[in-house]
Amino acid sequence: MIVITTPTGDIGRQVLDRVLESGEPVRVIARDSSRLAEHVRARAEVVEGSHADADTIAKALEGADRLFWLVPPAGFRDAGPAGSYYLDFTRTAAREAASRGVRMVHVTSLGRGYNGVAGLLSAALDMDELIESTGVQCRALALPFFMENVLHQAQPISQQGVFSMANTADRPLLTVATQDVAAAAADLLLDTTWIGQARVPLVSPDSLTPDAMAEIITETLGRPVCYQQVPLADFQDRMVQRGASPSLAQDMASMVNAQNNGIYDAEPRDAASATDFRQWCQNILKPAVQS
């Protein structure tokens, strides 16, 4: 039995669909089962609740042997510092999985070995250490910046020909597409031969600066799109103005600062994932901008 968390999220949904196609028995943990697609409710067992809750995770792991783990974003609510949020959310599940002999495939950040403060990325890396400390057999999908983050700016790209972030305009920003993350996660969940603990870095085959991303977006859409770098302090202030808690805004700013300082270069990586940024723009961004 494979247990999947965040089944309605961008990555979890894609992992779930791939695993369902295999015919393996699947159980999902969902806060609100009504948000699940009809084909999921028809083919998967559903445990309703939060996967941070001890009773919920114990019920979900009963008779299971594999677990896909992803900590959901806290959103704009004040969940306190990211480090505490990630550890508190994961602690019970990691211990429960270890005690039951359930193997974990979890989503985390690329950048192990980075010595600076990295906000949400530091929280994810601390979570890895917690999971490993339980002795559970696991594979950590170590990821850089999601290409899908650019989708949040489909409207300004379409209407103003611009996208903006606080990332340094002329520094390469490693990326990955969520479809590649889901494919790797599903493959690991369906492979019953691996043992022990290991990290699996996933990075797209290209290494582009935000300025270079803007050039590719321009070529893909056939109209000018430029990149605007927002000062980090302004980025943090705008998050608070939009309703983010001060702790979340600080963690987000620390994350971007670490990206600008090369956190993703701190960890060795071998093979590249399948999708490059140009492919992603053609298949995902262009339809979103044109809709």
Beta strands, then each sheet from edge to edge (+ up, - down):
strand 1: 2-4
strand 2: 26-30
strand 3: 45-48
strand 4: 66-69
strand 5: 103-109
strand 6: 138-143
strand 7: 145-146
strand 8: 162-165
strand 9: 175-176
strand 10: 197-201
strand 11: 226-229
sheet 1: 3+ 2+ 1+ 4+ 5+ 6+ 10+
sheet 2: 7+ 9+
sheet 3: 8+ 11+
end
